Amino acid sequence: MSEAYLTVGIFVLVGILFPAVTIFVAGLLRRPAKPEPGKYLTYECSVLPFGDARIQHNVEYYMYALLFVLFDVETVFLYPWAMTYRSFGMLATAEVIVFIGILALGLVYAWKKGALEWMKGWK
């Protein structure tokens, strides 16, 4: 039991000391305190930035994306059950049917609220 605590203690100690020592050594090596102005530019695909980067996006897109992530993550829980299906009894099968039913109710609710119709004004 004490070996497990020792292992966890070593990991915690390394997790605290490694960043602290790294920052300290970087300070000793005289890292640049004020980088060039070019370092602060946004750089993507060799195109220099122009205009304001803060543009407004349609909130409906984010709602659609959140629903996708929600249902995607929830359905991942079905994979372990499907891999060990034959070893489970009827109780586990009933639990999965209830789980799928709850997901279906959530999907119907989102559909009725119009959350699945994004970019209505975009053509």
C-alpha positions as CSV (number, residue, x, y, z in Angstrom):
1,M,0.0,0.0,0.0
2,S,2.8,2.4,0.8
3,E,4.4,1.7,-2.6
4,A,1.3,3.1,-4.3
5,Y,1.5,6.3,-2.2
6,L,5.2,6.6,-3.0
7,T,4.5,6.3,-6.7
8,V,1.8,8.9,-6.6
9,G,4.0,11.2,-4.5
10,I,6.8,10.9,-7.0
11,F,4.5,11.8,-9.9
12,V,3.1,14.8,-7.9
13,L,6.6,15.9,-7.1
14,V,7.8,15.6,-10.7
15,G,4.6,17.3,-11.9
16,I,5.4,20.3,-9.7
17,L,9.1,20.5,-10.0
18,F,9.5,20.0,-13.7
19,P,7.6,23.2,-14.8
20,A,9.2,25.2,-12.0
21,V,12.8,24.1,-12.9
22,T,12.1,24.6,-16.6
23,I,11.0,28.2,-16.1
24,F,13.9,28.9,-13.7
25,V,16.5,27.5,-16.2
26,A,14.9,29.5,-19.1
27,G,15.3,32.6,-17.0
28,L,18.9,31.8,-16.4
29,L,19.5,31.3,-20.1
30,R,18.3,34.9,-20.7
31,R,15.2,34.1,-22.8
32,P,13.9,37.2,-24.6
33,A,11.6,39.1,-22.3
34,K,10.1,41.3,-25.1
35,P,9.9,39.4,-28.4
36,E,9.7,41.2,-31.7
37,P,6.3,42.6,-32.7
38,G,6.1,40.0,-35.4
39,K,5.8,37.3,-32.7
40,Y,2.4,38.7,-31.7
41,L,0.9,38.4,-35.2
42,T,-1.6,35.7,-35.9
43,Y,-0.1,33.3,-38.5
44,E,-2.0,30.7,-40.4
45,C,-1.2,29.2,-43.7
46,S,1.4,31.8,-44.7
47,V,-1.3,34.5,-45.0
48,L,-0.7,37.7,-43.1
49,P,-3.7,38.8,-41.1
50,F,-5.9,41.6,-42.2
51,G,-9.0,43.2,-40.8
52,D,-10.5,42.5,-37.4
53,A,-10.4,38.9,-36.3
54,R,-13.4,39.2,-34.0
55,I,-16.3,38.5,-36.3
56,Q,-19.8,37.4,-35.2
57,H,-21.0,33.9,-35.8
58,N,-24.5,32.6,-35.8
59,V,-25.3,31.1,-32.4
60,E,-27.4,28.4,-34.1
61,Y,-24.2,26.8,-35.4
62,Y,-22.8,26.5,-31.9
63,M,-26.1,24.9,-30.7
64,Y,-25.9,22.4,-33.5
65,A,-22.3,21.6,-32.7
66,L,-23.0,21.2,-29.0
67,L,-25.9,18.8,-29.8
68,F,-23.6,16.8,-32.0
69,V,-20.9,16.5,-29.4
70,L,-23.5,15.6,-26.7
71,F,-25.1,12.8,-28.8
72,D,-21.7,11.6,-30.1
73,V,-20.2,11.2,-26.7
74,E,-23.3,9.5,-25.3
75,T,-23.4,7.0,-28.1
76,V,-19.8,6.1,-27.5
77,F,-21.0,4.5,-24.3
78,L,-22.8,1.9,-26.4
79,Y,-19.6,0.5,-27.8
80,P,-18.4,-1.4,-24.7
81,W,-21.9,-2.8,-24.2
82,A,-22.0,-4.0,-27.9
83,M,-18.6,-5.7,-27.5
84,T,-19.7,-7.7,-24.5
85,Y,-23.4,-8.2,-25.4
86,R,-23.5,-12.0,-25.2
87,S,-22.2,-12.0,-21.6
88,F,-24.9,-9.7,-20.3
89,G,-28.3,-10.7,-19.2
90,M,-31.7,-9.3,-19.9
91,L,-31.3,-6.6,-17.2
92,A,-28.4,-5.1,-19.0
93,T,-30.3,-5.2,-22.3
94,A,-33.2,-3.5,-20.7
95,E,-30.9,-0.8,-19.3
96,V,-29.4,-0.1,-22.8
97,I,-32.9,0.1,-24.2
98,V,-33.8,2.7,-21.6
99,F,-30.5,4.6,-22.4
100,I,-31.3,4.6,-26.1
101,G,-34.9,5.8,-25.2
102,I,-33.6,8.7,-23.2
103,L,-31.3,9.6,-26.1
104,A,-34.2,9.4,-28.5
105,L,-36.3,11.6,-26.2
106,G,-33.5,14.2,-26.1
107,L,-33.3,14.1,-29.9
108,V,-37.0,14.6,-30.3
109,Y,-37.0,17.5,-27.8
110,A,-34.1,19.2,-29.7
111,W,-35.9,18.6,-33.0
112,K,-39.2,20.1,-31.7
113,K,-37.3,23.2,-30.3
114,G,-35.8,23.7,-33.8
115,A,-32.2,23.2,-32.6
116,L,-31.4,21.0,-35.5
117,E,-32.3,23.6,-38.1
118,W,-29.2,25.8,-38.3
119,M,-28.3,28.5,-40.7
120,K,-31.9,29.2,-41.6
121,G,-31.1,32.5,-43.3
122,W,-28.0,31.3,-45.1
123,K,-28.5,30.4,-48.8
